[in-house]
Amino acid sequence: MSRTVEITVLSAENLQMNKKPIRGNAFVTVQSDASNDTSATTVDSEGGSYPSWNEKLVMDVPLHARFITVEVKCKTSSAGSNSIGVARIPVSDFVGGYVPENQLHFLSYRLWDGKVRRNGVVNISVRVKVAQQQQQQQQHSCNSNSMSLSSAVTGVPVAGNGSTGVVTGIPAIWLNYQRN
């Protein structure tokens, strides 16, 4: 089982190699910790130490994945590449808890080089794609839950006269603040 994740690699900032700003040829690879599948952007040959890609990478991330690794690399003249910096992004930053699915998240992460030194920042956006059928089921579930909740809540008698109005409380902190 997996979920489809759209990661748009937007840009990077202040990239260095051997404590000198890079001149260009930067690209980004993205991989989850639970899969060997890797996606990569194209090479930005003009951006120097502030490259820009604005490139969408769509990948299937296993449900048991805990991290997504984003690595910025620099293409070398000898048909190889050097790692500039790595960011490990917890999947919990964009999945689960109070994070709504299919919501676009703009995130920035510090990059760390091979000697565990700060080496720039990568800017991305992430969206967990929800299957059309699953999205319809969620909407139906929300609609039926709200209908049953609204019919179940009848209110609290306010004045003892048979009223079914709903009472809302004011926190004690606010009341104490108003007295002073």
C-alpha positions in Angstrom: 0.0 0.0 0.0 1.2 3.5 -0.8 0.0 7.0 -1.2 0.7 9.3 -4.2 2.7 12.4 -3.2 3.4 15.4 -5.5 6.6 17.2 -4.5 7.3 20.4 -6.3 11.0 21.3 -5.9 10.9 25.1 -6.1 14.3 26.4 -5.4 17.4 26.4 -3.1 19.4 29.1 -1.4 23.0 29.7 -0.5 24.5 26.5 -1.9 28.2 26.0 -1.4 30.9 23.5 -2.2 34.1 23.6 -0.2 32.8 26.8 1.4 32.5 28.6 -2.0 29.2 29.4 -3.8 28.5 26.9 -6.5 28.4 28.2 -10.1 25.6 26.1 -11.4 24.5 22.6 -12.6 22.5 21.8 -9.5 19.7 19.3 -9.4 17.6 17.5 -6.8 16.8 13.9 -6.1 13.9 12.7 -3.9 13.5 9.3 -2.3 11.5 7.8 0.5 13.2 5.7 3.2 10.9 2.8 2.4 11.6 2.6 -1.3 14.5 2.5 -3.8 12.6 4.6 -6.3 14.3 7.9 -6.9 12.9 10.9 -8.8 15.1 13.8 -10.0 14.7 17.3 -11.3 16.5 18.7 -14.4 19.8 20.5 -14.0 19.7 24.2 -13.4 22.8 25.4 -15.2 22.2 29.2 -14.6 21.1 29.6 -11.0 24.4 29.4 -9.3 24.1 29.1 -5.6 20.4 30.1 -5.8 19.0 27.6 -8.3 15.4 27.4 -9.3 13.5 24.4 -10.7 9.8 24.7 -10.0 9.5 21.1 -11.1 6.8 18.7 -10.0 7.9 15.1 -9.0 5.1 12.6 -8.5 6.0 9.5 -6.5 4.3 6.6 -4.7 5.4 6.7 -1.0 4.7 3.5 1.0 2.4 3.9 3.9 5.1 2.8 6.3 7.6 5.4 5.1 8.8 7.7 7.8 11.0 10.1 5.9 11.6 11.6 2.4 15.1 12.4 1.6 15.7 15.5 -0.6 19.3 15.7 -1.8 20.7 18.6 -3.8 23.6 17.6 -6.1 25.9 19.4 -8.5 26.8 17.8 -11.8 30.5 17.6 -12.4 32.4 17.8 -15.7 33.4 14.1 -15.4 29.8 12.9 -15.9 29.3 12.4 -12.2 27.8 14.4 -9.4 28.7 15.7 -5.9 26.3 15.9 -3.0 25.8 19.5 -1.8 23.3 18.9 0.9 20.6 16.6 2.3 17.4 17.2 4.1 15.4 14.4 5.7 11.7 15.4 5.8 9.4 13.6 8.2 6.3 12.3 6.4 4.3 13.5 9.4 5.0 17.1 8.3 2.4 16.6 5.5 0.4 13.5 6.4 -1.8 12.5 9.3 -2.9 14.2 12.5 -4.5 17.6 11.8 -2.9 17.9 8.4 -5.7 17.7 5.7 -5.2 15.5 2.8 -4.9 17.0 -0.7 -3.8 20.3 0.9 -0.8 22.1 -0.6 2.0 22.7 1.9 4.9 25.1 1.3 8.0 23.9 3.3 11.6 24.9 3.6 14.3 22.7 5.1 17.9 23.2 6.1 20.4 21.2 4.0 23.3 19.4 5.7 26.5 18.4 3.8 28.6 15.2 4.3 30.5 16.7 7.2 27.2 17.6 9.0 27.5 21.4 8.4 24.8 23.7 7.3 24.8 24.1 3.6 21.8 26.1 2.3 18.1 25.7 2.3 15.7 23.8 -0.1 12.2 25.1 -0.8 9.5 22.6 -1.8 5.7 22.2 -1.9 4.0 18.9 -1.0 0.5 17.6 -1.7 -0.7 14.1 -0.9 -3.0 13.2 -3.7 -6.3 11.6 -2.6 -7.9 9.1 -5.0 -11.2 10.4 -6.4 -13.3 7.6 -4.9 -11.7 8.0 -1.5 -12.4 11.8 -1.7 -16.1 11.2 -2.5 -16.3 8.7 0.4 -14.8 11.2 2.8 -17.2 13.9 1.7 -20.2 11.5 2.1 -18.9 10.5 5.5 -18.6 14.2 6.6 -22.1 15.0 5.3 -23.8 12.1 7.1 -21.8 12.8 10.3 -22.8 16.5 10.3 -26.5 15.6 9.7 -26.5 13.1 12.6 -24.7 15.5 14.9 -27.0 18.4 14.1 -30.1 16.2 14.8 -28.6 14.8 18.0 -27.8 18.2 19.5 -31.0 19.7 20.9 -29.5 22.2 23.2 -29.6 22.9 27.0 -32.6 24.4 28.6 -31.5 28.0 29.3 -34.2 29.6 31.3 -36.2 26.6 32.4 -39.0 27.6 30.0 -38.6 24.7 27.6 -36.1 26.6 25.4 -33.6 24.5 23.5 -31.0 27.2 22.9 -27.4 26.2 23.0 -25.3 27.8 25.8 -21.7 28.8 25.1 -19.3 29.5 27.9 -16.8 32.3 28.3 -13.4 31.2 29.7 -12.7 32.3 33.3 -9.4 33.9 32.1 -11.4 36.4 30.0 -13.8 37.1 32.9 -10.8 37.8 35.2 -9.2 40.1 32.6 -12.5 42.1 32.2 -12.7 42.7 35.9 -9.3 44.3 36.2 
